């Protein structure tokens, strides 16, 4: 058996490292709260996420096959339309994704 102090010191070191790793992001976030760069990223990130999701969705789309282009164009139109109409990124992403999955499932069936 191991010495109890050895085991307790191992637990204490593990707990200290875990606590430090969980506290570090909050400690680094404090000086960035008033940063002009973070404000700029906060304004531009929603559009960037929408572009990344659109490119990710359309990456396997074959522009020659109508069964591939149709669901993608419909979902993209729904996503853009809802985002322009309601201004809710969450609603537009979920609705566009649901439309894409629904239409591709109907075509595949």
Secondary structure, DSSP 8 states (H G I E B T S, - for coil): ---HHHHHHHHHHHHHHHHHHHHHHHHHHHHHTT-HHHHHHHHHHHHHHHHHHHHHHHTT--TT-HHHHHHHHHHHHHHHHHHHHH--HHHHHHHHHHHHHHHHHHHH-
